[in-house]
Amino acid sequence: MDQVDDLNILIGRMYDAALDKFSWNDVLEGCIRFVGGSAGALFSKDAVNSRGNIYHEWGTDPHWVKLYFERYVAIDPTTTIQYFADIGQLISVSDIMPYQEFLNTQFYKEWVEPQSMADCLNAVLDKTSTSVAMVCAFRTRQQGVVDDTMRQRMDLLVPHIRRSVLIGRLFDEESSRVDSFADTLDKMAAGVFLIDSSGHIVHANESGQNLLLAGDPIRSEVGRIRVRDPRAEESLENSLSVATGGDTGLGSSGIGIPLVSSGGVRYAAHVLPLAAGKRRNMSPGSRVVAALFVQVATMGDLLPPDVLGTAFKLTPAELRVLLAIVELGGVPEVATAFGVAMSTVKTHLRRLYEKTGASRHADLVKLVAGYTKAFR
């Protein structure tokens, strides 16, 4: 079986996992092996309180996972930078800092090195007002640092992982079981539309029917989905058309298509192929080839650090120090965590004071907290 066949099968399994979250650990194993990693996880990290949650994992040691979230989540430079990354952007150690500098960090010496790890490749799947969800693939010292092949393969997977995760969130624990998919559509708060190969609506759940009755931001014309914004409609039509051809072709299209009502309410639309895998047997009628999910969007596109960086024209290094000051406390703690001299941290801190108008650490903490509350 060649790489293309492996990829097609793996993507199909991802979309099955959107409706059956209990299969995600096995799917994640396939993803990590495909990209050439040794272990991996789907997890989230909070930008302000430095807490995190792991949702699915493969190949990780429970002892080290527990230690990570108890002690090291706040000082992990490989994920802190993700607060400022674009969704889907791939980031390894070399994208953040010189590798030799990484070897001097507390995080490397106390968490990475004892596990015989060398590198990791992360990608942002979604952002909320205070947190970021990521997929991560680790490399051992024997495997070496992240290379171009790993990046290329991860780049192929990330859009599909993201679609599966976002749509999977719309299903509660009961509806995520594959044998209850058809019975639970009407219970979902999101509008769900089952679409056939000609682009016509075969079924709409109760929330979807309410959206159609309102005719805003989505409506039905001769049984086909139409939206107010011509660009969004073109994107939606293209995504539904591609979905009729199977799982692989969608890529990053059909994820979070923005829809806006006449009253300014923002929605996000996601397309899930249903013509292959276990999904083929879930939908009512063999004509159904895709499901369209429409939900009210949240203020999740910008994290407070993004806003702070823009508002005060902070560099990535200054943003790192700002978050570290909030999370860890003082200059000695930040210097130890980053493996740099205290004078380096003090230089960044001085620039932070100049740019933000703050005069002490407490002012910086209040600044970040104020922006966070504004986006809740």
Secondary structure, DSSP 8 states (H G I E B T S, - for coil): --HHHHHHHHHHHHHHHTT-GGGHHHHHHHHHHHHT-SEEEEEEEETTT--EEEEEEES--HHHHHHIIIIIGGG-HHHHGGGGS-TT-EE-GGGTS-HHHHHTSHHIIIIIGGGTEEEEEEEEEEE-SSEEEEEEEEEETTT-S--HHHHHHHHHHHHHHHHHHHHHTTS-TTTTSGGGHHHHGGG-SSEEEEEETTSBEEEE-HHHHHHHHHTSSEEEETTEEEES-HHHHHHHHHHHHHHTT-SGGGTTTTSSEEEE-TT--EEEEEEEE-SSGGGGGTSSSTTEEEEEEEEE--S-SS-HHHHHHHHHT--HHHHHHHHHHHHH-SHHHHHHHHTS-HHHHHHHHHHHHHHH---SHHHHHHHHHHHHHHT-
